[in-house]
Amino acid sequence: MALEVTALTREFFYKKNGKDVSLADPNPTLSPEEVLKFHAGTHPELTNGVVEGPVVKNDKATYSVTTKAGKLG
């Protein structure tokens, strides 16, 4: 019996104004932190974001991003 290897599709999400915002994966070879840097140009709140995950479900690796924008202390 041969094993079949499949790559997981990555998804990135963060909350903005209480809503989930999906971020495209520009290149599967980038680290999750590099994906954040890539998107920080259009989403400046990601500049100080922290990546958590992945959580694997239905052949997808989901990463959540916690931002510190607008939080004091």
Order of alpha helices (4+ residues) and beta strands (2+ residues): beta-beta-alpha-beta-beta
